[in-house]
């Protein structure tokens, strides 16, 4: 029998809002607040769950006899051919398994079709920081450095963009660190007898070029790549520094120390002798601390101590010890390539960056750059190496040309249509050659010239026929220009690669496009990351197309000649 649940009281507050006339607003603040009165509402308690009876057993389900299914399978098999039979029952013995495998193996494959020109991204990933094996030792003969474009000269010509950064902490009235006096300090570079003067000023724009930061990057790069192993802590232990850039240097604490010396008076005494560090004091830490405290005097002293130690290595009797490192490299480190290009850009194209944006928006002449990480990845995926030829169609200021030549040692060329951009590219190329000598490394041959790659000049045609890799940054190219490039690529040799930001191929290979570029390209697509291009932070895809004239079979050459030859109607008219 069900029991009546007991009522449980619940208190619910219903607010009572007082009424005040609108014509007497002062009364609203004169009365005290009226509290709501509790109202009791009876709510039944939840009823207990009823007890369910035990489940009754279900009747067994009868399956149809096996003979009916077997007859159906025999009837289906009598209609189908032997090659279309598919085993629908599971094998119970090893003989059945072998018989099924033999049936599947003898099944005829479908008739082959010409594969469509579809992109794929099945290639393995590459490490952008891997070096490409090549010899990179430069000649010790310093040439073409008489008119060196330095940081000091670049800042002095654009003083309106810089402000005071350092101060004399011992003399607040010292004005020597203001832009009017252009404070500076000289820094030793790896090449023998080469120094550069750096301006000690900061940028007014937070995202602008910082000459002092660049000076510290040079010291970091020398410490990481140029100091011999026995002098890894010559400028101080990088692990003692607070800057992550210095902590990243592969140096172990107390690994390199002065060889222990034994007192002759002690003879063969077994008393342990205290090891003395090779050089006391951490100049890297002093430089870093002075920079953070904006101590100009302390910063200059730290740089002078660094110069003294670097000159000691450069003037040893056995030769310049800093140039021993490039001789042992397997290739130029990509990090060093980026540092060298950044120095080149800030002394050549940086002061004229306003001239680079004088173009028609969203046109084929829109200026855009590929950044260093993406260039390094493209060089590795295209397998560039010394002896190969690289061509950049629409090279801009030549950043891809010089970085490709420095990374791989290949012969790198670039053609640029706009006269102003080509003029800046000449300056970039000149400064780049100076920087390579200052760092003691050698790049592959480079050449950037002005011209329209659709004019089919004799110089351009000779480069295209021998090119191994061609880059076409066609992200904003007009359709007519892309069609013109397709005709230009027909002269490429077999195995040449085309790197583009828009694919030149779509659809399948048919008799109608047998003579077009689509029929001879194998295309792979890869993803670029945020920050890889200068015109946005979004991700995207780039394409590497390889010329493969044998991709459509042995009859391709005959069909290709027929498609390229004159039609029958034109022959009849002749």
Secondary structure as UniProt FT lines:
FT   STRAND          7..14
FT   TURN            22..23
FT   HELIX           25..29
FT   STRAND          37..44
FT   HELIX           66..79
FT   HELIX           82..84
FT   HELIX           94..105
FT   TURN            128..129
FT   TURN            146..147
FT   HELIX           151..156
FT   TURN            157..158
FT   HELIX           159..161
FT   STRAND          162..163
FT   TURN            169..170
FT   TURN            172..173
FT   TURN            176..177
FT   TURN            179..181
FT   STRAND          184..188
FT   TURN            192..193
FT   STRAND          195..199
FT   STRAND          202..203
FT   TURN            206..207
FT   HELIX           211..221
FT   HELIX           222..226
FT   HELIX           229..231
FT   TURN            232..235
FT   HELIX           238..240
FT   HELIX           244..247
FT   TURN            253..254
FT   HELIX           264..266
FT   TURN            267..268
FT   HELIX           283..292
FT   TURN            293..294
FT   HELIX           296..314
FT   TURN            317..318
FT   HELIX           321..323
FT   HELIX           324..328
FT   HELIX           334..348
FT   HELIX           350..352
FT   HELIX           353..356
FT   TURN            361..362
FT   TURN            364..365
FT   HELIX           372..381
FT   TURN            382..383
FT   TURN            386..387
FT   STRAND          389..393
FT   TURN            396..397
FT   HELIX           399..408
FT   STRAND          411..416
FT   HELIX           419..439
FT   STRAND          446..450
FT   TURN            453..454
FT   HELIX           458..466
FT   STRAND          469..472
FT   TURN            475..476
FT   HELIX           479..489
FT   TURN            490..491
FT   TURN            494..495
FT   STRAND          497..500
FT   TURN            512..515
FT   HELIX           517..520
FT   STRAND          521..528
FT   TURN            530..531
FT   TURN            534..535
FT   STRAND          540..547
FT   TURN            549..552
FT   TURN            554..555
FT   HELIX           556..564
FT   HELIX           568..573
//
